[in-house]
Amino acid sequence: MDAVLAPNRSLPNPGFIALMAVLAGMSFVAGLAYLRMGAWPIPFFFGLDIFLVWLAFKVSYRDGRRREIIRIARDRILIHRQHPNGATRHYVLPTAWTRVKIHQAGKHDAAVELSASGKRLVVGSFLSPPERPDLGEAIERALSRARQPIAQESGGA
């Protein structure tokens, strides 16, 4: 198994630009209307709203740079985590001793936990709740295949 997990971002960059343009245009027009009525502080709050929406999207897109790479081989499981700031962490678990546990499948706080030698590691925490049990089942299948003995060729002399 060789899986790359990444958070889902449903609004691509062109959609973000269009949304911000529409919001800015609506806020500008509404701000002008309030300014003409004599409510001069209101346009400032419209500008603040636009800035906060932009900031929220930037934080969301930054978080979207997270990655988890899960590689399952016959002898070990390699997990590489890339954080939004670019820092990476690497985990190695033995294939033979690793167990997969799916906590609260079907609920919002479902989690996939890999455990070996008394250590536990939660993977795919940024996935949607329905995706987490699917990930756990895929890891279980891959572990089962990796643990199967290699077929020996029958040699003949």
Order of alpha helices (4+ residues) and beta strands (2+ residues): beta-alpha-alpha-beta-beta-beta-beta-beta-beta-alpha
